[in-house]
Amino acid sequence: MKSLEELKAIRERVQSQLNVRDEDSKQTRVVVGMATCGIAAGARPVLNRFAELVQERKLDDVMVTQTGCIGICKYEPVVEIYEPGGKKTTYVHMTPEKAEEVVTRHLAGGTPVKEYVIPASITAPQ
């Protein structure tokens, strides 16, 4: 069993990690599905292009990450954008060229690219 001091130290460390996550929630997150189906459909060049463009344009409030299966394999490559406040936009059949347009119009300009967005009714749990 751990001593009370050790348990308090663990608690403080975990709480500080949670605070870091809260600060990250102020960022826009670009999440690229990189499960086997996504990779096979071309997600890796899409992920790389998003990362390059965000860095080139110095979009410091945007974080590009990857995840496993998003669950809509026939629409791969899939990219989800999570904005502060909870708004989520799901882009489908993405390419590096479409990523450029999404960065320009959505991430830098604030307007989602509707022609690449999947309807919410498809991604919502049934």
Backbone as XML, in Angstrom:
<?xml version="1.0"?>
<chain id="A" units="angstrom">
  <residue number="1" name="MET">
    <atom name="N" x="0.847" y="-1.177" z="0.000"/>
    <atom name="CA" x="0.000" y="0.000" z="0.000"/>
    <atom name="C" x="0.891" y="1.239" z="0.000"/>
  </residue>
  <residue number="2" name="LYS">
    <atom name="N" x="0.433" y="2.234" z="-0.660"/>
    <atom name="CA" x="1.181" y="3.484" z="-0.747"/>
    <atom name="C" x="0.897" y="4.348" z="0.477"/>
  </residue>
  <residue number="3" name="SER">
    <atom name="N" x="1.868" y="5.175" z="0.789"/>
    <atom name="CA" x="1.671" y="6.087" z="1.913"/>
    <atom name="C" x="0.738" y="7.213" z="1.485"/>
  </residue>
  <residue number="4" name="LEU">
    <atom name="N" x="0.221" y="7.911" z="2.455"/>
    <atom name="CA" x="-0.678" y="9.023" z="2.193"/>
    <atom name="C" x="0.020" y="10.107" z="1.369"/>
  </residue>
  <residue number="5" name="GLU">
    <atom name="N" x="1.294" y="10.334" z="1.627"/>
    <atom name="CA" x="2.045" y="11.344" z="0.871"/>
    <atom name="C" x="2.179" y="10.945" z="-0.600"/>
  </residue>
  <residue number="6" name="GLU">
    <atom name="N" x="2.447" y="9.654" z="-0.846"/>
    <atom name="CA" x="2.554" y="9.174" z="-2.225"/>
    <atom name="C" x="1.228" y="9.313" z="-2.961"/>
  </residue>
  <residue number="7" name="LEU">
    <atom name="N" x="0.140" y="8.991" z="-2.285"/>
    <atom name="CA" x="-1.179" y="9.116" z="-2.901"/>
    <atom name="C" x="-1.509" y="10.575" z="-3.216"/>
  </residue>
  <residue number="8" name="LYS">
    <atom name="N" x="-1.156" y="11.487" z="-2.328"/>
    <atom name="CA" x="-1.378" y="12.915" z="-2.580"/>
    <atom name="C" x="-0.563" y="13.385" z="-3.776"/>
  </residue>
  <residue number="9" name="ALA">
    <atom name="N" x="0.676" y="12.918" z="-3.898"/>
    <atom name="CA" x="1.526" y="13.296" z="-5.033"/>
    <atom name="C" x="0.936" y="12.789" z="-6.343"/>
  </residue>
  <residue number="10" name="ILE">
    <atom name="N" x="0.426" y="11.558" z="-6.332"/>
    <atom name="CA" x="-0.211" y="11.004" z="-7.531"/>
    <atom name="C" x="-1.437" y="11.830" z="-7.895"/>
  </residue>
  <residue number="11" name="ARG">
    <atom name="N" x="-2.228" y="12.167" z="-6.893"/>
    <atom name="CA" x="-3.437" y="12.962" z="-7.130"/>
    <atom name="C" x="-3.092" y="14.318" z="-7.743"/>
  </residue>
  <residue number="12" name="GLU">
    <atom name="N" x="-2.079" y="14.998" z="-7.207"/>
    <atom name="CA" x="-1.675" y="16.304" z="-7.738"/>
    <atom name="C" x="-1.179" y="16.197" z="-9.174"/>
  </residue>
  <residue number="13" name="ARG">
    <atom name="N" x="-0.408" y="15.129" z="-9.457"/>
    <atom name="CA" x="0.107" y="14.939" z="-10.811"/>
    <atom name="C" x="-1.037" y="14.728" z="-11.804"/>
  </residue>
  <residue number="14" name="VAL">
    <atom name="N" x="-1.994" y="13.897" z="-11.444"/>
    <atom name="CA" x="-3.131" y="13.625" z="-12.323"/>
    <atom name="C" x="-3.970" y="14.882" z="-12.518"/>
  </residue>
  <residue number="15" name="GLN">
    <atom name="N" x="-4.191" y="15.636" z="-11.461"/>
    <atom name="CA" x="-4.971" y="16.867" z="-11.586"/>
    <atom name="C" x="-4.265" y="17.875" z="-12.488"/>
  </residue>
  <residue number="16" name="SER">
    <atom name="N" x="-2.955" y="17.968" z="-12.409"/>
    <atom name="CA" x="-2.242" y="18.903" z="-13.285"/>
    <atom name="C" x="-2.338" y="18.455" z="-14.733"/>
  </residue>
  <residue number="17" name="GLN">
    <atom name="N" x="-2.352" y="17.145" z="-14.978"/>
    <atom name="CA" x="-2.529" y="16.637" z="-16.343"/>
    <atom name="C" x="-3.923" y="16.963" z="-16.856"/>
  </residue>
  <residue number="18" name="LEU">
    <atom name="N" x="-4.918" y="16.860" z="-16.002"/>
    <atom name="CA" x="-6.281" y="17.204" z="-16.403"/>
    <atom name="C" x="-6.390" y="18.678" z="-16.738"/>
  </residue>
  <residue number="19" name="ASN">
    <atom name="N" x="-5.693" y="19.533" z="-16.001"/>
    <atom name="CA" x="-5.705" y="20.959" z="-16.305"/>
    <atom name="C" x="-5.094" y="21.239" z="-17.663"/>
  </residue>
  <residue number="20" name="VAL">
    <atom name="N" x="-4.061" y="20.497" z="-18.036"/>
    <atom name="CA" x="-3.466" y="20.659" z="-19.363"/>
    <atom name="C" x="-4.488" y="20.299" z="-20.428"/>
  </residue>
  <residue number="21" name="ARG">
    <atom name="N" x="-5.227" y="19.237" z="-20.207"/>
    <atom name="CA" x="-6.259" y="18.842" z="-21.169"/>
    <atom name="C" x="-7.325" y="19.926" z="-21.296"/>
  </residue>
  <residue number="22" name="ASP">
    <atom name="N" x="-7.689" y="20.560" z="-20.184"/>
    <atom name="CA" x="-8.671" y="21.641" z="-20.243"/>
    <atom name="C" x="-8.160" y="22.778" z="-21.102"/>
  </residue>
  <residue number="23" name="GLU">
    <atom name="N" x="-6.873" y="23.115" z="-20.987"/>
    <atom name="CA" x="-6.316" y="24.179" z="-21.815"/>
    <atom name="C" x="-6.337" y="23.786" z="-23.285"/>
  </residue>
  <residue number="24" name="ASP">
    <atom name="N" x="-6.104" y="22.509" z="-23.581"/>
    <atom name="CA" x="-6.140" y="22.036" z="-24.961"/>
    <atom name="C" x="-7.528" y="22.184" z="-25.559"/>
  </residue>
  <residue number="25" name="SER">
    <atom name="N" x="-8.566" y="22.144" z="-24.728"/>
    <atom name="CA" x="-9.922" y="22.240" z="-25.249"/>
    <atom name="C" x="-10.198" y="23.618" z="-25.850"/>
  </residue>
  <residue number="26" name="LYS">
    <atom name="N" x="-9.322" y="24.595" z="-25.593"/>
    <atom name="CA" x="-9.461" y="25.909" z="-26.199"/>
    <atom name="C" x="-8.937" y="25.914" z="-27.631"/>
  </residue>
  <residue number="27" name="GLN">
    <atom name="N" x="-8.300" y="24.828" z="-28.013"/>
    <atom name="CA" x="-7.773" y="24.699" z="-29.361"/>
    <atom name="C" x="-8.788" y="24.012" z="-30.256"/>
  </residue>
  <residue number="28" name="THR">
    <atom name="N" x="-8.659" y="24.276" z="-31.544"/>
    <atom name="CA" x="-9.389" y="23.502" z="-32.534"/>
    <atom name="C" x="-8.561" y="22.261" z="-32.798"/>
  </residue>
  <residue number="29" name="ARG">
    <atom name="N" x="-9.214" y="21.093" z="-32.794"/>
    <atom name="CA" x="-8.501" y="19.842" z="-33.054"/>
    <atom name="C" x="-8.918" y="19.270" z="-34.392"/>
  </residue>
  <residue number="30" name="VAL">
    <atom name="N" x="-7.933" y="18.923" z="-35.212"/>
    <atom name="CA" x="-8.153" y="18.230" z="-36.478"/>
    <atom name="C" x="-7.751" y="16.786" z="-36.222"/>
  </residue>
  <residue number="31" name="VAL">
    <atom name="N" x="-8.714" y="15.867" z="-36.313"/>
    <atom name="CA" x="-8.465" y="14.464" z="-35.992"/>
    <atom name="C" x="-8.663" y="13.629" z="-37.256"/>
  </residue>
  <residue number="32" name="VAL">
    <atom name="N" x="-7.597" y="12.967" z="-37.691"/>
    <atom name="CA" x="-7.634" y="12.155" z="-38.909"/>
    <atom name="C" x="-7.730" y="10.691" z="-38.513"/>
  </residue>
  <residue number="33" name="GLY">
    <atom name="N" x="-8.719" y="9.980" z="-39.083"/>
    <atom name="CA" x="-8.874" y="8.552" z="-38.826"/>
    <atom name="C" x="-7.748" y="7.770" z="-39.485"/>
  </residue>
  <residue number="34" name="MET">
    <atom name="N" x="-6.944" y="7.086" z="-38.653"/>
    <atom name="CA" x="-5.776" y="6.365" z="-39.166"/>
    <atom name="C" x="-5.832" y="4.876" z="-38.830"/>
  </residue>
  <residue number="35" name="ALA">
    <atom name="N" x="-7.034" y="4.313" z="-38.829"/>
    <atom name="CA" x="-7.140" y="2.862" z="-38.697"/>
    <atom name="C" x="-6.748" y="2.252" z="-40.048"/>
  </residue>
  <residue number="36" name="THR">
    <atom name="N" x="-6.743" y="0.948" z="-40.129"/>
    <atom name="CA" x="-6.332" y="0.273" z="-41.360"/>
    <atom name="C" x="-7.125" y="0.761" z="-42.567"/>
  </residue>
  <residue number="37" name="CYS">
    <atom name="N" x="-8.425" y="0.916" z="-42.399"/>
    <atom name="CA" x="-9.264" y="1.352" z="-43.528"/>
    <atom name="C" x="-8.903" y="2.769" z="-43.961"/>
  </residue>
  <residue number="38" name="GLY">
    <atom name="N" x="-8.637" y="3.644" z="-43.024"/>
    <atom name="CA" x="-8.257" y="5.011" z="-43.354"/>
    <atom name="C" x="-6.923" y="5.077" z="-44.061"/>
  </residue>
  <residue number="39" name="ILE">
    <atom name="N" x="-5.958" y="4.337" z="-43.542"/>
    <atom name="CA" x="-4.638" y="4.319" z="-44.164"/>
    <atom name="C" x="-4.731" y="3.775" z="-45.586"/>
  </residue>
  <residue number="40" name="ALA">
    <atom name="N" x="-5.484" y="2.686" z="-45.771"/>
    <atom name="CA" x="-5.645" y="2.096" z="-47.101"/>
    <atom name="C" x="-6.312" y="3.060" z="-48.074"/>
  </residue>
  <residue number="41" name="ALA">
    <atom name="N" x="-7.167" y="3.928" z="-47.557"/>
    <atom name="CA" x="-7.886" y="4.881" z="-48.413"/>
    <atom name="C" x="-7.089" y="6.157" z="-48.670"/>
  </residue>
  <residue number="42" name="GLY">
    <atom name="N" x="-5.933" y="6.317" z="-48.010"/>
    <atom name="CA" x="-5.099" y="7.487" z="-48.256"/>
    <atom name="C" x="-5.058" y="8.514" z="-47.150"/>
  </residue>
  <residue number="43" name="ALA">
    <atom name="N" x="-5.315" y="8.103" z="-45.913"/>
    <atom name="CA" x="-5.355" y="9.057" z="-44.803"/>
    <atom name="C" x="-3.984" y="9.633" z="-44.452"/>
  </residue>
  <residue number="44" name="ARG">
    <atom name="N" x="-2.911" y="8.869" z="-44.660"/>
    <atom name="CA" x="-1.594" y="9.359" z="-44.255"/>
    <atom name="C" x="-1.202" y="10.650" z="-44.996"/>
  </residue>
  <residue number="45" name="PRO">
    <atom name="N" x="-1.343" y="10.726" z="-46.335"/>
    <atom name="CA" x="-1.037" y="11.993" z="-47.011"/>
    <atom name="C" x="-1.962" y="13.136" z="-46.567"/>
  </residue>
  <residue number="46" name="VAL">
    <atom name="N" x="-3.197" y="12.811" z="-46.204"/>
    <atom name="CA" x="-4.133" y="13.825" z="-45.710"/>
    <atom name="C" x="-3.645" y="14.363" z="-44.360"/>
  </residue>
  <residue number="47" name="LEU">
    <atom name="N" x="-3.273" y="13.471" z="-43.459"/>
    <atom name="CA" x="-2.740" y="13.868" z="-42.155"/>
    <atom name="C" x="-1.498" y="14.733" z="-42.337"/>
  </residue>
  <residue number="48" name="ASN">
    <atom name="N" x="-0.585" y="14.282" z="-43.189"/>
    <atom name="CA" x="0.651" y="15.034" z="-43.417"/>
    <atom name="C" x="0.365" y="16.422" z="-43.981"/>
  </residue>
  <residue number="49" name="ARG">
    <atom name="N" x="-0.588" y="16.516" z="-44.900"/>
    <atom name="CA" x="-0.889" y="17.818" z="-45.513"/>
    <atom name="C" x="-1.507" y="18.768" z="-44.499"/>
  </residue>
  <residue number="50" name="PHE">
    <atom name="N" x="-2.439" y="18.275" z="-43.672"/>
    <atom name="CA" x="-3.010" y="19.124" z="-42.622"/>
    <atom name="C" x="-1.905" y="19.646" z="-41.706"/>
  </residue>
  <residue number="51" name="ALA">
    <atom name="N" x="-1.004" y="18.750" z="-41.277"/>
    <atom name="CA" x="0.077" y="19.152" z="-40.368"/>
    <atom name="C" x="0.975" y="20.201" z="-41.020"/>
  </residue>
  <residue number="52" name="GLU">
    <atom name="N" x="1.315" y="19.998" z="-42.285"/>
    <atom name="CA" x="2.161" y="20.961" z="-43.006"/>
    <atom name="C" x="1.492" y="22.328" z="-43.105"/>
  </residue>
  <residue number="53" name="LEU">
    <atom name="N" x="0.227" y="22.330" z="-43.502"/>
    <atom name="CA" x="-0.484" y="23.595" z="-43.708"/>
    <atom name="C" x="-0.691" y="24.362" z="-42.407"/>
  </residue>
  <residue number="54" name="VAL">
    <atom name="N" x="-1.022" y="23.652" z="-41.344"/>
    <atom name="CA" x="-1.228" y="24.305" z="-40.053"/>
    <atom name="C" x="0.081" y="24.936" z="-39.585"/>
  </residue>
  <residue number="55" name="GLN">
    <atom name="N" x="1.177" y="24.228" z="-39.791"/>
    <atom name="CA" x="2.483" y="24.765" z="-39.403"/>
    <atom name="C" x="2.879" y="25.936" z="-40.304"/>
  </residue>
  <residue number="56" name="GLU">
    <atom name="N" x="2.712" y="25.792" z="-41.625"/>
    <atom name="CA" x="3.071" y="26.863" z="-42.565"/>
    <atom name="C" x="2.310" y="28.153" z="-42.273"/>
  </residue>
  <residue number="57" name="ARG">
    <atom name="N" x="1.030" y="28.009" z="-41.960"/>
    <atom name="CA" x="0.182" y="29.188" z="-41.733"/>
    <atom name="C" x="0.216" y="29.673" z="-40.294"/>
  </residue>
  <residue number="58" name="LYS">
    <atom name="N" x="1.020" y="28.989" z="-39.487"/>
    <atom name="CA" x="1.186" y="29.364" z="-38.084"/>
    <atom name="C" x="-0.162" y="29.450" z="-37.349"/>
  </residue>
  <residue number="59" name="LEU">
    <atom name="N" x="-0.987" y="28.440" z="-37.551"/>
    <atom name="CA" x="-2.274" y="28.369" z="-36.873"/>
    <atom name="C" x="-2.036" y="27.735" z="-35.501"/>
  </residue>
  <residue number="60" name="ASP">
    <atom name="N" x="-1.544" y="28.552" z="-34.574"/>
    <atom name="CA" x="-1.133" y="28.065" z="-33.262"/>
    <atom name="C" x="-2.286" y="27.539" z="-32.420"/>
  </residue>
  <residue number="61" name="ASP">
    <atom name="N" x="-3.507" y="27.912" z="-32.756"/>
    <atom name="CA" x="-4.663" y="27.452" z="-31.999"/>
    <atom name="C" x="-5.278" y="26.186" z="-32.598"/>
  </residue>
  <residue number="62" name="VAL">
    <atom name="N" x="-4.551" y="25.544" z="-33.536"/>
    <atom name="CA" x="-5.034" y="24.318" z="-34.178"/>
    <atom name="C" x="-4.041" y="23.198" z="-33.901"/>
  </residue>
  <residue number="63" name="MET">
    <atom name="N" x="-4.569" y="22.054" z="-33.463"/>
    <atom name="CA" x="-3.750" y="20.884" z="-33.193"/>
    <atom name="C" x="-4.197" y="19.761" z="-34.131"/>
  </residue>
  <residue number="64" name="VAL">
    <atom name="N" x="-3.258" y="19.164" z="-34.853"/>
    <atom name="CA" x="-3.550" y="18.058" z="-35.762"/>
    <atom name="C" x="-3.138" y="16.762" z="-35.080"/>
  </residue>
  <residue number="65" name="THR">
    <atom name="N" x="-4.083" y="15.823" z="-34.973"/>
    <atom name="CA" x="-3.814" y="14.539" z="-34.341"/>
    <atom name="C" x="-4.413" y="13.418" z="-35.179"/>
  </residue>
  <residue number="66" name="GLN">
    <atom name="N" x="-4.161" y="12.218" z="-34.741"/>
    <atom name="CA" x="-4.746" y="11.061" z="-35.407"/>
    <atom name="C" x="-5.474" y="10.207" z="-34.392"/>
  </residue>
  <residue number="67" name="THR">
    <atom name="N" x="-6.366" y="9.371" z="-34.893"/>
    <atom name="CA" x="-7.103" y="8.451" z="-34.039"/>
    <atom name="C" x="-7.241" y="7.134" z="-34.781"/>
  </residue>
  <residue number="68" name="GLY">
    <atom name="N" x="-7.832" y="6.178" z="-34.134"/>
    <atom name="CA" x="-8.096" y="4.890" z="-34.766"/>
    <atom name="C" x="-9.373" y="4.967" z="-35.578"/>
  </residue>
  <residue number="69" name="CYS">
    <atom name="N" x="-10.154" y="3.934" z="-35.503"/>
    <atom name="CA" x="-11.371" y="3.834" z="-36.304"/>
    <atom name="C" x="-12.414" y="4.849" z="-35.847"/>
  </residue>
  <residue number="70" name="ILE">
    <atom name="N" x="-12.942" y="5.589" z="-36.811"/>
    <atom name="CA" x="-14.014" y="6.543" z="-36.523"/>
    <atom name="C" x="-15.367" y="5.855" z="-36.698"/>
  </residue>
  <residue number="71" name="GLY">
    <atom name="N" x="-15.392" y="4.773" z="-37.472"/>
    <atom name="CA" x="-16.601" y="3.957" z="-37.566"/>
    <atom name="C" x="-17.416" y="4.125" z="-38.829"/>
  </residue>
  <residue number="72" name="ILE">
    <atom name="N" x="-16.925" y="4.892" z="-39.766"/>
    <atom name="CA" x="-17.657" y="5.080" z="-41.025"/>
    <atom name="C" x="-16.702" y="4.790" z="-42.190"/>
  </residue>
  <residue number="73" name="CYS">
    <atom name="N" x="-16.274" y="3.531" z="-42.247"/>
    <atom name="CA" x="-15.191" y="3.114" z="-43.144"/>
    <atom name="C" x="-15.441" y="3.432" z="-44.609"/>
  </residue>
  <residue number="74" name="LYS">
    <atom name="N" x="-16.658" y="3.340" z="-45.063"/>
    <atom name="CA" x="-16.896" y="3.575" z="-46.496"/>
    <atom name="C" x="-16.712" y="5.042" z="-46.891"/>
  </residue>
  <residue number="75" name="TYR">
    <atom name="N" x="-16.531" y="5.930" z="-45.907"/>
    <atom name="CA" x="-16.336" y="7.354" z="-46.181"/>
    <atom name="C" x="-14.874" y="7.787" z="-46.011"/>
  </residue>
  <residue number="76" name="GLU">
    <atom name="N" x="-13.976" y="6.835" z="-45.780"/>
    <atom name="CA" x="-12.562" y="7.160" z="-45.559"/>
    <atom name="C" x="-11.932" y="7.796" z="-46.795"/>
  </residue>
  <residue number="77" name="PRO">
    <atom name="N" x="-10.905" y="8.574" z="-46.576"/>
    <atom name="CA" x="-10.364" y="9.102" z="-45.336"/>
    <atom name="C" x="-11.331" y="10.104" z="-44.681"/>
  </residue>
  <residue number="78" name="VAL">
    <atom name="N" x="-11.446" y="9.963" z="-43.366"/>
    <atom name="CA" x="-12.349" y="10.802" z="-42.580"/>
    <atom name="C" x="-11.523" y="11.732" z="-41.692"/>
  </residue>
  <residue number="79" name="VAL">
    <atom name="N" x="-11.956" y="12.997" z="-41.637"/>
    <atom name="CA" x="-11.311" y="13.998" z="-40.776"/>
    <atom name="C" x="-12.403" y="14.669" z="-39.963"/>
  </residue>
  <residue number="80" name="GLU">
    <atom name="N" x="-12.225" y="14.699" z="-38.652"/>
    <atom name="CA" x="-13.169" y="15.396" z="-37.780"/>
    <atom name="C" x="-12.483" y="16.629" z="-37.211"/>
  </residue>
  <residue number="81" name="ILE">
    <atom name="N" x="-13.203" y="17.733" z="-37.240"/>
    <atom name="CA" x="-12.687" y="18.975" z="-36.669"/>
    <atom name="C" x="-13.555" y="19.329" z="-35.468"/>
  </residue>
  <residue number="82" name="TYR">
    <atom name="N" x="-12.891" y="19.419" z="-34.310"/>
    <atom name="CA" x="-13.550" y="19.771" z="-33.054"/>
    <atom name="C" x="-13.158" y="21.193" z="-32.707"/>
  </residue>
  <residue number="83" name="GLU">
    <atom name="N" x="-14.146" y="22.056" z="-32.611"/>
    <atom name="CA" x="-13.887" y="23.457" z="-32.284"/>
    <atom name="C" x="-14.189" y="23.711" z="-30.812"/>
  </residue>
  <residue number="84" name="PRO">
    <atom name="N" x="-13.560" y="24.729" z="-30.244"/>
    <atom name="CA" x="-13.886" y="25.085" z="-28.859"/>
    <atom name="C" x="-15.394" y="25.316" z="-28.729"/>
  </residue>
  <residue number="85" name="GLY">
    <atom name="N" x="-15.954" y="24.831" z="-27.660"/>
    <atom name="CA" x="-17.392" y="24.958" z="-27.477"/>
    <atom name="C" x="-18.138" y="23.699" z="-27.884"/>
  </residue>
  <residue number="86" name="GLY">
    <atom name="N" x="-17.424" y="22.735" z="-28.489"/>
    <atom name="CA" x="-18.039" y="21.449" z="-28.765"/>
    <atom name="C" x="-18.531" y="21.195" z="-30.171"/>
  </residue>
  <residue number="87" name="LYS">
    <atom name="N" x="-18.444" y="22.169" z="-31.057"/>
    <atom name="CA" x="-18.924" y="21.937" z="-32.422"/>
    <atom name="C" x="-17.987" y="20.977" z="-33.143"/>
  </residue>
  <residue number="88" name="LYS">
    <atom name="N" x="-18.578" y="19.959" z="-33.800"/>
    <atom name="CA" x="-17.801" y="18.980" z="-34.552"/>
    <atom name="C" x="-18.248" y="18.984" z="-36.008"/>
  </residue>
  <residue number="89" name="THR">
    <atom name="N" x="-17.277" y="18.978" z="-36.909"/>
    <atom name="CA" x="-17.552" y="18.877" z="-38.339"/>
    <atom name="C" x="-16.824" y="17.649" z="-38.850"/>
  </residue>
  <residue number="90" name="THR">
    <atom name="N" x="-17.525" y="16.777" z="-39.583"/>
    <atom name="CA" x="-16.929" y="15.554" z="-40.105"/>
    <atom name="C" x="-16.801" y="15.658" z="-41.618"/>
  </residue>
  <residue number="91" name="TYR">
    <atom name="N" x="-15.547" y="15.624" z="-42.082"/>
    <atom name="CA" x="-15.250" y="15.657" z="-43.514"/>
    <atom name="C" x="-14.961" y="14.242" z="-43.994"/>
  </residue>
  <residue number="92" name="VAL">
    <atom name="N" x="-15.443" y="13.923" z="-45.200"/>
    <atom name="CA" x="-15.284" y="12.565" z="-45.729"/>
    <atom name="C" x="-14.635" y="12.589" z="-47.108"/>
  </residue>
  <residue number="93" name="HIS">
    <atom name="N" x="-14.126" y="11.406" z="-47.480"/>
    <atom name="CA" x="-13.450" y="11.230" z="-48.767"/>
    <atom name="C" x="-12.403" y="12.319" z="-48.974"/>
  </residue>
  <residue number="94" name="MET">
    <atom name="N" x="-11.610" y="12.549" z="-47.938"/>
    <atom name="CA" x="-10.632" y="13.632" z="-47.976"/>
    <atom name="C" x="-9.411" y="13.281" z="-48.821"/>
  </residue>
  <residue number="95" name="THR">
    <atom name="N" x="-8.815" y="14.320" z="-49.377"/>
    <atom name="CA" x="-7.568" y="14.223" z="-50.133"/>
    <atom name="C" x="-6.659" y="15.348" z="-49.645"/>
  </residue>
  <residue number="96" name="PRO">
    <atom name="N" x="-5.377" y="15.307" z="-49.984"/>
    <atom name="CA" x="-4.517" y="16.430" z="-49.613"/>
    <atom name="C" x="-4.995" y="17.752" z="-50.220"/>
  </residue>
  <residue number="97" name="GLU">
    <atom name="N" x="-5.556" y="17.702" z="-51.418"/>
    <atom name="CA" x="-6.068" y="18.923" z="-52.061"/>
    <atom name="C" x="-7.283" y="19.471" z="-51.315"/>
  </residue>
  <residue number="98" name="LYS">
    <atom name="N" x="-8.173" y="18.583" z="-50.889"/>
    <atom name="CA" x="-9.333" y="19.013" z="-50.103"/>
    <atom name="C" x="-8.886" y="19.560" z="-48.750"/>
  </residue>
  <residue number="99" name="ALA">
    <atom name="N" x="-7.817" y="18.977" z="-48.200"/>
    <atom name="CA" x="-7.286" y="19.462" z="-46.923"/>
    <atom name="C" x="-6.867" y="20.922" z="-47.047"/>
  </residue>
  <residue number="100" name="GLU">
    <atom name="N" x="-6.264" y="21.282" z="-48.176"/>
    <atom name="CA" x="-5.860" y="22.678" z="-48.393"/>
    <atom name="C" x="-7.066" y="23.605" z="-48.349"/>
  </residue>
  <residue number="101" name="GLU">
    <atom name="N" x="-8.148" y="23.177" z="-48.966"/>
    <atom name="CA" x="-9.359" y="24.003" z="-48.974"/>
    <atom name="C" x="-9.973" y="24.100" z="-47.575"/>
  </residue>
  <residue number="102" name="VAL">
    <atom name="N" x="-9.960" y="23.002" z="-46.836"/>
    <atom name="CA" x="-10.504" y="23.003" z="-45.470"/>
    <atom name="C" x="-9.682" y="23.926" z="-44.571"/>
  </residue>
  <residue number="103" name="VAL">
    <atom name="N" x="-8.364" y="23.888" z="-44.717"/>
    <atom name="CA" x="-7.520" y="24.773" z="-43.907"/>
    <atom name="C" x="-7.813" y="26.224" z="-44.247"/>
  </residue>
  <residue number="104" name="THR">
    <atom name="N" x="-7.898" y="26.539" z="-45.533"/>
    <atom name="CA" x="-8.137" y="27.921" z="-45.958"/>
    <atom name="C" x="-9.512" y="28.415" z="-45.545"/>
  </residue>
  <residue number="105" name="ARG">
    <atom name="N" x="-10.535" y="27.657" z="-45.863"/>
    <atom name="CA" x="-11.902" y="28.129" z="-45.638"/>
    <atom name="C" x="-12.403" y="27.900" z="-44.208"/>
  </residue>
  <residue number="106" name="HIS">
    <atom name="N" x="-12.090" y="26.747" z="-43.628"/>
    <atom name="CA" x="-12.647" y="26.421" z="-42.315"/>
    <atom name="C" x="-11.713" y="26.846" z="-41.181"/>
  </residue>
  <residue number="107" name="LEU">
    <atom name="N" x="-10.492" y="26.315" z="-41.170"/>
    <atom name="CA" x="-9.604" y="26.600" z="-40.043"/>
    <atom name="C" x="-9.145" y="28.048" z="-40.008"/>
  </residue>
  <residue number="108" name="ALA">
    <atom name="N" x="-8.803" y="28.615" z="-41.161"/>
    <atom name="CA" x="-8.352" y="30.010" z="-41.194"/>
    <atom name="C" x="-9.514" y="30.972" z="-41.382"/>
  </residue>
  <residue number="109" name="GLY">
    <atom name="N" x="-10.537" y="30.548" z="-42.126"/>
    <atom name="CA" x="-11.636" y="31.452" z="-42.458"/>
    <atom name="C" x="-12.885" y="31.314" z="-41.615"/>
  </residue>
  <residue number="110" name="GLY">
    <atom name="N" x="-13.022" y="30.196" z="-40.891"/>
    <atom name="CA" x="-14.172" y="30.029" z="-40.009"/>
    <atom name="C" x="-15.432" y="29.485" z="-40.642"/>
  </residue>
  <residue number="111" name="THR">
    <atom name="N" x="-15.372" y="29.118" z="-41.940"/>
    <atom name="CA" x="-16.566" y="28.615" z="-42.622"/>
    <atom name="C" x="-16.331" y="27.182" z="-43.091"/>
  </residue>
  <residue number="112" name="PRO">
    <atom name="N" x="-17.079" y="26.216" z="-42.554"/>
    <atom name="CA" x="-16.903" y="24.836" z="-43.002"/>
    <atom name="C" x="-17.141" y="24.700" z="-44.507"/>
  </residue>
  <residue number="113" name="VAL">
    <atom name="N" x="-16.460" y="23.731" z="-45.103"/>
    <atom name="CA" x="-16.597" y="23.454" z="-46.533"/>
    <atom name="C" x="-17.711" y="22.420" z="-46.675"/>
  </residue>
  <residue number="114" name="LYS">
    <atom name="N" x="-18.934" y="22.892" z="-46.861"/>
    <atom name="CA" x="-20.128" y="22.043" z="-46.797"/>
    <atom name="C" x="-20.121" y="20.908" z="-47.813"/>
  </residue>
  <residue number="115" name="GLU">
    <atom name="N" x="-19.502" y="21.120" z="-48.965"/>
    <atom name="CA" x="-19.537" y="20.064" z="-49.982"/>
    <atom name="C" x="-18.722" y="18.823" z="-49.606"/>
  </residue>
  <residue number="116" name="TYR">
    <atom name="N" x="-17.881" y="18.905" z="-48.565"/>
    <atom name="CA" x="-17.095" y="17.760" z="-48.113"/>
    <atom name="C" x="-17.599" y="17.186" z="-46.796"/>
  </residue>
  <residue number="117" name="VAL">
    <atom name="N" x="-18.643" y="17.768" z="-46.235"/>
    <atom name="CA" x="-19.150" y="17.376" z="-44.912"/>
    <atom name="C" x="-20.186" y="16.271" z="-45.050"/>
  </residue>
  <residue number="118" name="ILE">
    <atom name="N" x="-20.104" y="15.314" z="-44.142"/>
    <atom name="CA" x="-21.094" y="14.242" z="-44.101"/>
    <atom name="C" x="-22.270" y="14.710" z="-43.250"/>
  </residue>
  <residue number="119" name="PRO">
    <atom name="N" x="-23.490" y="14.363" z="-43.618"/>
    <atom name="CA" x="-24.642" y="14.757" z="-42.792"/>
    <atom name="C" x="-24.548" y="14.157" z="-41.388"/>
  </residue>
  <residue number="120" name="ALA">
    <atom name="N" x="-24.949" y="14.914" z="-40.392"/>
    <atom name="CA" x="-24.890" y="14.456" z="-38.998"/>
    <atom name="C" x="-25.734" y="13.193" z="-38.793"/>
  </residue>
  <residue number="121" name="SER">
    <atom name="N" x="-26.791" y="13.003" z="-39.577"/>
    <atom name="CA" x="-27.646" y="11.835" z="-39.407"/>
    <atom name="C" x="-26.899" y="10.536" z="-39.680"/>
  </residue>
  <residue number="122" name="ILE">
    <atom name="N" x="-25.838" y="10.581" z="-40.470"/>
    <atom name="CA" x="-25.077" y="9.378" z="-40.766"/>
    <atom name="C" x="-24.126" y="9.041" z="-39.636"/>
  </residue>
  <residue number="123" name="THR">
    <atom name="N" x="-23.545" y="10.056" z="-38.983"/>
    <atom name="CA" x="-22.570" y="9.815" z="-37.927"/>
    <atom name="C" x="-23.202" y="9.672" z="-36.542"/>
  </residue>
  <residue number="124" name="ALA">
    <atom name="N" x="-24.460" y="10.039" z="-36.397"/>
    <atom name="CA" x="-25.123" y="9.951" z="-35.088"/>
    <atom name="C" x="-25.468" y="8.505" z="-34.760"/>
  </residue>
  <residue number="125" name="PRO">
    <atom name="N" x="-25.326" y="8.108" z="-33.496"/>
    <atom name="CA" x="-25.684" y="6.750" z="-33.096"/>
    <atom name="C" x="-27.173" y="6.503" z="-33.349"/>
  </residue>
  <residue number="126" name="GLN">
    <atom name="N" x="-27.482" y="5.346" z="-33.829"/>
    <atom name="CA" x="-28.878" y="4.978" z="-34.118"/>
    <atom name="C" x="-29.505" y="4.271" z="-32.947"/>
  </residue>
</chain>
